[in-house]
Structures are given as structure tokens and as C-alpha cells.
Amino acid sequence: MWLRLYLETAMEKQVYPKMNPKIVGQVFVGMFAVAPFSKNTIMEPNPSRQQIQEMAEGLADILMNGVLQKNESLVISH
């Protein structure tokens, strides 16, 4: 619930684009649900706590900020 409220507030302040905050929250939680799997597939064996934290923060950053730089748009061509 706190995550949904945070997202709703950020969307109202136009920090994030207007979307369904419940779905965004579910995606956010889902990303961290797969973190143990990710730890075993995208990290070196036996990572340190700092490496795990950096991976988790990276996942959160990608979700919250995306991968495009500011003022950049995604162009998909066929």
C-alpha cells in the first residue's frame, strides 16, 4: 500500500508519467521477487552484500527512471 501511495503522489507531481500505480507497484515488487534468480544468473558466483545491493538498486533505478536519458525517445523501426 505504501508503494502505491508513493507512486500516486509521484505521478500527481509529474515525477513519473501517469499510469496505473497498482500495476507499477506489482511490477516493482515482481522485480525484487526475481532478485534471487537474478543473483544466480547475472552476477558472479558468491557475490558480496554490496554487489547484491548494487544489483537491487540498479533494478529499482531501471524501473523508476527507465533506461533512456532525459529528453531521449525510443524509436522502434520495422
VOTORDREN-762800 format. One record per atom (N, C-alpha, C): residue in one letter; atom name; residue number from 0; x, y, z. Coordinates in pm, 1 decimal, m for minus. Example, Ala and Ser with C-alpha at 12.3 -4.5 7.8 and 13.67 -1.06 7.14 Angstrom:
% VOTORDREN-762800
site rest:A, atom:N, nr:0, px:1319.0, py:m569.0, pz:780.0
site rest:A, atom:CA, nr:0, px:1230.0, py:m450.0, pz:780.0
site rest:A, atom:C, nr:0, px:1320.0, py:m330.0, pz:780.0
site rest:S, atom:N, nr:1, px:1285.0, py:m225.0, pz:708.0
site rest:S, atom:CA, nr:1, px:1367.0, py:m106.0, pz:714.0
site rest:S, atom:C, nr:1, px:1290.0, py:3.0, pz:787.0
***
This chain:
% VOTORDREN-762800
site rest:M, atom:N, nr:0, px:82.2, py:m119.3, pz:0.0
site rest:M, atom:CA, nr:0, px:0.0, py:0.0, pz:0.0
site rest:M, atom:C, nr:0, px:86.5, py:125.7, pz:0.0
site rest:W, atom:N, nr:1, px:195.5, py:127.0, pz:79.0
site rest:W, atom:CA, nr:1, px:280.7, py:245.7, pz:83.8
site rest:W, atom:C, nr:1, px:343.3, py:273.1, pz:m52.7
site rest:L, atom:N, nr:2, px:375.4, py:165.7, pz:m126.0
site rest:L, atom:CA, nr:2, px:434.8, py:183.6, pz:m257.8
site rest:L, atom:C, nr:2, px:334.3, py:247.1, pz:m353.6
site rest:R, atom:N, nr:3, px:209.7, py:200.7, pz:m348.9
site rest:R, atom:CA, nr:3, px:105.9, py:258.1, pz:m435.3
site rest:R, atom:C, nr:3, px:86.3, py:406.0, pz:m403.5
site rest:L, atom:N, nr:4, px:83.2, py:441.0, pz:m275.4
site rest:L, atom:CA, nr:4, px:67.0, py:581.3, pz:m235.6
site rest:L, atom:C, nr:4, px:185.9, py:665.3, pz:m281.5
site rest:Y, atom:N, nr:5, px:305.8, py:610.8, pz:m267.8
site rest:Y, atom:CA, nr:5, px:424.7, py:681.8, pz:m314.8
site rest:Y, atom:C, nr:5, px:415.1, py:708.1, pz:m465.2
site rest:L, atom:N, nr:6, px:378.2, py:603.9, pz:m541.2
site rest:L, atom:CA, nr:6, px:368.4, py:618.0, pz:m686.2
site rest:L, atom:C, nr:6, px:258.9, py:716.0, pz:m725.9
site rest:E, atom:N, nr:7, px:143.8, py:709.3, pz:m659.7
site rest:E, atom:CA, nr:7, px:35.0, py:803.2, pz:m689.2
site rest:E, atom:C, nr:7, px:80.4, py:947.0, pz:m666.9
site rest:T, atom:N, nr:8, px:150.0, py:971.1, pz:m555.7
site rest:T, atom:CA, nr:8, px:198.3, py:1105.3, pz:m524.8
site rest:T, atom:C, nr:8, px:299.6, py:1151.5, pz:m629.1
site rest:A, atom:N, nr:9, px:391.7, py:1063.7, pz:m666.0
site rest:A, atom:CA, nr:9, px:492.8, py:1099.0, pz:m766.1
site rest:A, atom:C, nr:9, px:428.2, py:1126.3, pz:m901.5
site rest:M, atom:N, nr:10, px:323.8, py:1052.9, pz:m934.9
site rest:M, atom:CA, nr:10, px:254.3, py:1076.2, pz:m1061.5
site rest:M, atom:C, nr:10, px:178.5, py:1208.7, pz:m1058.6
site rest:E, atom:N, nr:11, px:118.0, py:1241.1, pz:m945.0
site rest:E, atom:CA, nr:11, px:48.5, py:1369.0, pz:m932.0
site rest:E, atom:C, nr:11, px:145.4, py:1485.9, pz:m943.8
site rest:K, atom:N, nr:12, px:268.3, py:1468.2, pz:m893.3
site rest:K, atom:CA, nr:12, px:370.3, py:1573.3, pz:m901.8
site rest:K, atom:C, nr:12, px:443.2, py:1569.1, pz:m1034.9
site rest:Q, atom:N, nr:13, px:402.5, py:1481.0, pz:m1123.4
site rest:Q, atom:CA, nr:13, px:459.0, py:1462.8, pz:m1256.8
site rest:Q, atom:C, nr:13, px:606.0, py:1421.3, pz:m1253.3
site rest:V, atom:N, nr:14, px:644.3, py:1348.9, pz:m1147.2
site rest:V, atom:CA, nr:14, px:777.8, py:1290.7, pz:m1141.1
site rest:V, atom:C, nr:14, px:782.3, py:1169.3, pz:m1233.0
site rest:Y, atom:N, nr:15, px:673.9, py:1092.2, pz:m1232.3
site rest:Y, atom:CA, nr:15, px:658.9, py:976.2, pz:m1319.7
site rest:Y, atom:C, nr:15, px:537.5, py:998.5, pz:m1407.8
site rest:P, atom:N, nr:16, px:537.9, py:937.2, pz:m1526.3
site rest:P, atom:CA, nr:16, px:419.6, py:950.9, pz:m1612.4
site rest:P, atom:C, nr:16, px:297.1, py:888.2, pz:m1547.0
site rest:K, atom:N, nr:17, px:180.9, py:939.0, pz:m1581.5
site rest:K, atom:CA, nr:17, px:54.9, py:888.2, pz:m1526.7
site rest:K, atom:C, nr:17, px:30.3, py:747.6, pz:m1579.3
site rest:M, atom:N, nr:18, px:22.6, py:650.9, pz:m1489.3
site rest:M, atom:CA, nr:18, px:m7.4, py:511.1, pz:m1520.1
site rest:M, atom:C, nr:18, px:m90.0, py:455.7, pz:m1404.9
site rest:N, atom:N, nr:19, px:m121.1, py:330.6, pz:m1414.4
site rest:N, atom:CA, nr:19, px:m192.2, py:264.0, pz:m1306.2
site rest:N, atom:C, nr:19, px:m90.2, py:232.4, pz:m1195.9
site rest:P, atom:N, nr:20, px:m96.4, py:301.1, pz:m1080.3
site rest:P, atom:CA, nr:20, px:4.3, py:279.5, pz:m976.3
site rest:P, atom:C, nr:20, px:2.9, py:138.2, pz:m919.6
site rest:K, atom:N, nr:21, px:m111.9, py:73.6, pz:m923.0
site rest:K, atom:CA, nr:21, px:m118.1, py:m64.2, pz:m873.0
site rest:K, atom:C, nr:21, px:m34.6, py:m156.5, pz:m960.5
site rest:I, atom:N, nr:22, px:m44.7, py:m140.1, pz:m1091.8
site rest:I, atom:CA, nr:22, px:32.6, py:m224.0, pz:m1183.1
site rest:I, atom:C, nr:22, px:181.5, py:m193.2, pz:m1170.5
site rest:V, atom:N, nr:23, px:217.0, py:m65.7, pz:m1163.5
site rest:V, atom:CA, nr:23, px:357.8, py:m28.6, pz:m1148.5
site rest:V, atom:C, nr:23, px:412.8, py:m87.5, pz:m1018.7
site rest:G, atom:N, nr:24, px:336.1, py:m81.6, pz:m911.7
site rest:G, atom:CA, nr:24, px:377.8, py:m140.0, pz:m784.6
site rest:G, atom:C, nr:24, px:396.8, py:m289.7, pz:m793.8
site rest:Q, atom:N, nr:25, px:307.1, py:m357.0, pz:m865.2
site rest:Q, atom:CA, nr:25, px:320.8, py:m501.5, pz:m881.7
site rest:Q, atom:C, nr:25, px:447.0, py:m536.2, pz:m960.9
site rest:V, atom:N, nr:26, px:475.9, py:m457.5, pz:m1063.3
site rest:V, atom:CA, nr:26, px:598.4, py:m479.2, pz:m1141.2
site rest:V, atom:C, nr:26, px:720.2, py:m458.2, pz:m1052.2
site rest:F, atom:N, nr:27, px:717.8, py:m353.0, pz:m971.3
site rest:F, atom:CA, nr:27, px:828.5, py:m323.1, pz:m881.2
site rest:F, atom:C, nr:27, px:852.3, py:m439.7, pz:m785.2
site rest:V, atom:N, nr:28, px:747.2, py:m486.1, pz:m721.7
site rest:V, atom:CA, nr:28, px:759.7, py:m598.6, pz:m628.4
site rest:V, atom:C, nr:28, px:805.1, py:m723.8, pz:m703.1
site rest:G, atom:N, nr:29, px:751.1, py:m744.3, pz:m822.8
site rest:G, atom:CA, nr:29, px:790.6, py:m859.8, pz:m902.7
site rest:G, atom:C, nr:29, px:937.9, py:m859.5, pz:m937.4
site rest:M, atom:N, nr:30, px:992.5, py:m740.6, pz:m963.7
site rest:M, atom:CA, nr:30, px:1135.6, py:m732.7, pz:m995.0
site rest:M, atom:C, nr:30, px:1218.9, py:m782.0, pz:m877.6
site rest:F, atom:N, nr:31, px:1176.1, py:m749.5, pz:m757.7
site rest:F, atom:CA, nr:31, px:1252.8, py:m793.4, pz:m641.8
site rest:F, atom:C, nr:31, px:1222.7, py:m937.5, pz:m603.8
site rest:A, atom:N, nr:32, px:1110.7, py:m987.8, pz:m649.7
site rest:A, atom:CA, nr:32, px:1081.1, py:m1129.3, pz:m626.5
site rest:A, atom:C, nr:32, px:1174.9, py:m1217.4, pz:m709.0
site rest:V, atom:N, nr:33, px:1218.2, py:m1166.3, pz:m824.1
site rest:V, atom:CA, nr:33, px:1310.2, py:m1243.0, pz:m907.8
site rest:V, atom:C, nr:33, px:1455.6, py:m1212.1, pz:m876.4
site rest:A, atom:N, nr:34, px:1481.0, py:m1123.5, pz:m782.2
site rest:A, atom:CA, nr:34, px:1618.9, py:m1086.7, pz:m749.3
site rest:A, atom:C, nr:34, px:1704.0, py:m1208.8, pz:m710.7
site rest:P, atom:N, nr:35, px:1653.3, py:m1304.3, pz:m631.0
site rest:P, atom:CA, nr:35, px:1737.4, py:m1421.5, pz:m602.8
site rest:P, atom:C, nr:35, px:1773.2, py:m1498.0, pz:m730.7
site rest:F, atom:N, nr:36, px:1679.0, py:m1507.6, pz:m823.2
site rest:F, atom:CA, nr:36, px:1706.9, py:m1572.0, pz:m951.4
site rest:F, atom:C, nr:36, px:1810.7, py:m1490.4, pz:m1027.9
site rest:S, atom:N, nr:37, px:1793.2, py:m1359.5, pz:m1029.2
site rest:S, atom:CA, nr:37, px:1886.1, py:m1272.1, pz:m1099.6
site rest:S, atom:C, nr:37, px:2025.9, py:m1282.0, pz:m1040.3
site rest:K, atom:N, nr:38, px:2030.9, py:m1293.9, pz:m909.7
site rest:K, atom:CA, nr:38, px:2161.0, py:m1303.9, pz:m843.2
site rest:K, atom:C, nr:38, px:2238.7, py:m1423.5, pz:m897.9
site rest:N, atom:N, nr:39, px:2166.9, py:m1530.2, pz:m927.5
site rest:N, atom:CA, nr:39, px:2232.9, py:m1651.2, pz:m976.4
site rest:N, atom:C, nr:39, px:2256.6, py:m1651.3, pz:m1126.4
site rest:T, atom:N, nr:40, px:2194.5, py:m1560.9, pz:m1199.2
site rest:T, atom:CA, nr:40, px:2207.7, py:m1563.5, pz:m1344.7
site rest:T, atom:C, nr:40, px:2285.0, py:m1445.5, pz:m1401.9
site rest:I, atom:N, nr:41, px:2282.7, py:m1330.3, pz:m1335.3
site rest:I, atom:CA, nr:41, px:2351.9, py:m1214.3, pz:m1392.8
site rest:I, atom:C, nr:41, px:2468.4, py:m1165.8, pz:m1308.1
site rest:M, atom:N, nr:42, px:2495.6, py:m1233.1, pz:m1198.5
site rest:M, atom:CA, nr:42, px:2607.1, py:m1193.3, pz:m1113.6
site rest:M, atom:C, nr:42, px:2709.2, py:m1306.2, pz:m1107.0
site rest:E, atom:N, nr:43, px:2827.7, py:m1269.1, pz:m1066.5
site rest:E, atom:CA, nr:43, px:2931.9, py:m1368.6, pz:m1045.2
site rest:E, atom:C, nr:43, px:2892.6, py:m1457.0, pz:m926.7
site rest:P, atom:N, nr:44, px:2943.6, py:m1579.2, pz:m920.4
site rest:P, atom:CA, nr:44, px:2913.9, py:m1666.1, pz:m805.1
site rest:P, atom:C, nr:44, px:2960.1, py:m1601.3, pz:m674.4
site rest:N, atom:N, nr:45, px:2885.0, py:m1625.3, pz:m570.2
site rest:N, atom:CA, nr:45, px:2915.8, py:m1576.0, pz:m435.3
site rest:N, atom:C, nr:45, px:2937.8, py:m1424.8, pz:m429.4
site rest:P, atom:N, nr:46, px:2838.8, py:m1345.9, pz:m471.5
site rest:P, atom:CA, nr:46, px:2855.5, py:m1200.1, pz:m467.3
site rest:P, atom:C, nr:46, px:2855.1, py:m1148.7, pz:m323.6
site rest:S, atom:N, nr:47, px:2917.7, py:m1034.7, pz:m304.5
site rest:S, atom:CA, nr:47, px:2918.6, py:m971.5, pz:m172.6
site rest:S, atom:C, nr:47, px:2783.2, py:m905.3, pz:m148.3
site rest:R, atom:N, nr:48, px:2759.2, py:m868.2, pz:m23.4
site rest:R, atom:CA, nr:48, px:2634.1, py:m797.1, pz:8.2
site rest:R, atom:C, nr:48, px:2626.3, py:m665.9, pz:m69.8
site rest:Q, atom:N, nr:49, px:2739.8, py:m599.5, pz:m86.0
site rest:Q, atom:CA, nr:49, px:2742.3, py:m472.6, pz:m159.0
site rest:Q, atom:C, nr:49, px:2705.3, py:m494.8, pz:m305.4
site rest:Q, atom:N, nr:50, px:2754.7, py:m602.3, pz:m366.7
site rest:Q, atom:CA, nr:50, px:2721.0, py:m631.4, pz:m505.6
site rest:Q, atom:C, nr:50, px:2571.6, py:m662.0, pz:m520.1
site rest:I, atom:N, nr:51, px:2515.3, py:m734.4, pz:m424.3
site rest:I, atom:CA, nr:51, px:2371.7, py:m765.4, pz:m427.2
site rest:I, atom:C, nr:51, px:2291.3, py:m637.0, pz:m412.1
site rest:Q, atom:N, nr:52, px:2332.9, py:m550.0, pz:m319.9
site rest:Q, atom:CA, nr:52, px:2263.1, py:m422.8, pz:m300.9
site rest:Q, atom:C, nr:52, px:2271.7, py:m337.5, pz:m427.3
site rest:E, atom:N, nr:53, px:2387.3, py:m334.2, pz:m491.1
site rest:E, atom:CA, nr:53, px:2402.0, py:m257.2, pz:m614.8
site rest:E, atom:C, nr:53, px:2310.2, py:m311.8, pz:m723.9
site rest:M, atom:N, nr:54, px:2295.9, py:m444.0, pz:m731.5
site rest:M, atom:CA, nr:54, px:2205.7, py:m503.2, pz:m830.1
site rest:M, atom:C, nr:54, px:2061.6, py:m461.9, pz:m799.7
site rest:A, atom:N, nr:55, px:2021.7, py:m469.4, pz:m672.5
site rest:A, atom:CA, nr:55, px:1885.5, py:m432.6, pz:m634.7
site rest:A, atom:C, nr:55, px:1859.7, py:m285.2, pz:m663.7
site rest:E, atom:N, nr:56, px:1955.8, py:m199.7, pz:m631.9
site rest:E, atom:CA, nr:56, px:1939.6, py:m56.9, pz:m659.7
site rest:E, atom:C, nr:56, px:1935.0, py:m31.2, pz:m810.2
site rest:G, atom:N, nr:57, px:2011.8, py:m108.0, pz:m885.7
site rest:G, atom:CA, nr:57, px:2007.8, py:m94.5, pz:m1031.3
site rest:G, atom:C, nr:57, px:1872.9, py:m132.7, pz:m1088.0
site rest:L, atom:N, nr:58, px:1814.9, py:m242.8, pz:m1036.7
site rest:L, atom:CA, nr:58, px:1680.8, py:m283.2, pz:m1079.7
site rest:L, atom:C, nr:58, px:1579.0, py:m174.1, pz:m1047.4
site rest:A, atom:N, nr:59, px:1587.2, py:m120.4, pz:m926.0
site rest:A, atom:CA, nr:59, px:1493.5, py:m14.8, pz:m886.1
site rest:A, atom:C, nr:59, px:1511.7, py:108.9, pz:m972.9
site rest:D, atom:N, nr:60, px:1636.5, py:144.3, pz:m1002.7
site rest:D, atom:CA, nr:60, px:1663.0, py:261.7, pz:m1085.3
site rest:D, atom:C, nr:60, px:1606.0, py:244.0, pz:m1225.3
site rest:I, atom:N, nr:61, px:1622.9, py:125.3, pz:m1282.1
site rest:I, atom:CA, nr:61, px:1568.4, py:99.9, pz:m1415.3
site rest:I, atom:C, nr:61, px:1417.0, py:111.2, pz:m1413.1
site rest:L, atom:N, nr:62, px:1353.5, py:55.9, pz:m1311.2
site rest:L, atom:CA, nr:62, px:1208.0, py:64.8, pz:m1304.3
site rest:L, atom:C, nr:62, px:1162.7, py:209.4, pz:m1285.7
site rest:M, atom:N, nr:63, px:1224.4, py:279.2, pz:m1193.9
site rest:M, atom:CA, nr:63, px:1177.3, py:412.8, pz:m1159.7
site rest:M, atom:C, nr:63, px:1218.4, py:518.7, pz:m1261.8
site rest:N, atom:N, nr:64, px:1331.6, py:499.6, pz:m1329.0
site rest:N, atom:CA, nr:64, px:1381.8, py:601.8, pz:m1419.6
site rest:N, atom:C, nr:64, px:1393.2, py:556.0, pz:m1563.9
site rest:G, atom:N, nr:65, px:1378.8, py:427.1, pz:m1587.4
site rest:G, atom:CA, nr:65, px:1393.2, py:374.9, pz:m1722.7
site rest:G, atom:C, nr:65, px:1538.8, py:370.1, pz:m1764.5
site rest:V, atom:N, nr:66, px:1561.6, py:339.5, pz:m1889.1
site rest:V, atom:CA, nr:66, px:1698.6, py:330.6, pz:m1938.1
site rest:V, atom:C, nr:66, px:1730.7, py:441.8, pz:m2038.1
site rest:L, atom:N, nr:67, px:1631.2, py:520.5, pz:m2074.7
site rest:L, atom:CA, nr:67, px:1655.1, py:630.6, pz:m2167.1
site rest:L, atom:C, nr:67, px:1705.9, py:751.6, pz:m2091.0
site rest:Q, atom:N, nr:68, px:1794.4, py:827.4, pz:m2153.8
site rest:Q, atom:CA, nr:68, px:1839.8, py:951.0, pz:m2094.1
site rest:Q, atom:C, nr:68, px:1730.0, py:1055.3, pz:m2108.0
site rest:K, atom:N, nr:69, px:1733.8, py:1157.1, pz:m2025.0
site rest:K, atom:CA, nr:69, px:1632.4, py:1262.5, pz:m2031.7
site rest:K, atom:C, nr:69, px:1629.2, py:1320.9, pz:m2172.4
site rest:N, atom:N, nr:70, px:1508.9, py:1352.7, pz:m2216.8
site rest:N, atom:CA, nr:70, px:1485.6, py:1411.1, pz:m2348.1
site rest:N, atom:C, nr:70, px:1520.0, py:1315.5, pz:m2462.8
site rest:E, atom:N, nr:71, px:1534.4, py:1189.0, pz:m2435.2
site rest:E, atom:CA, nr:71, px:1559.9, py:1090.6, pz:m2539.5
site rest:E, atom:C, nr:71, px:1432.5, py:1010.0, pz:m2558.9
site rest:S, atom:N, nr:72, px:1401.5, py:975.4, pz:m2680.6
site rest:S, atom:CA, nr:72, px:1282.2, py:895.7, pz:m2704.3
site rest:S, atom:C, nr:72, px:1321.6, py:764.9, pz:m2770.5
site rest:L, atom:N, nr:73, px:1240.4, py:666.2, pz:m2749.7
site rest:L, atom:CA, nr:73, px:1263.8, py:534.2, pz:m2806.6
site rest:L, atom:C, nr:73, px:1200.8, py:529.4, pz:m2944.8
site rest:V, atom:N, nr:74, px:1279.8, py:494.1, pz:m3042.2
site rest:V, atom:CA, nr:74, px:1230.4, py:482.8, pz:m3178.9
site rest:V, atom:C, nr:74, px:1240.4, py:336.4, pz:m3218.5
site rest:I, atom:N, nr:75, px:1127.7, py:278.4, pz:m3252.5
site rest:I, atom:CA, nr:75, px:1126.0, py:139.3, pz:m3295.6
site rest:I, atom:C, nr:75, px:1090.4, py:137.6, pz:m3443.1
site rest:S, atom:N, nr:76, px:1179.5, py:81.2, pz:m3523.2
site rest:S, atom:CA, nr:76, px:1150.8, py:72.5, pz:m3666.4
site rest:S, atom:C, nr:76, px:1130.9, py:m72.6, pz:m3704.7
site rest:H, atom:N, nr:77, px:1059.2, py:m93.2, pz:m3811.1
site rest:H, atom:CA, nr:77, px:1029.9, py:m229.4, pz:m3856.0
site rest:H, atom:C, nr:77, px:1130.6, py:m275.0, pz:m3957.2
***
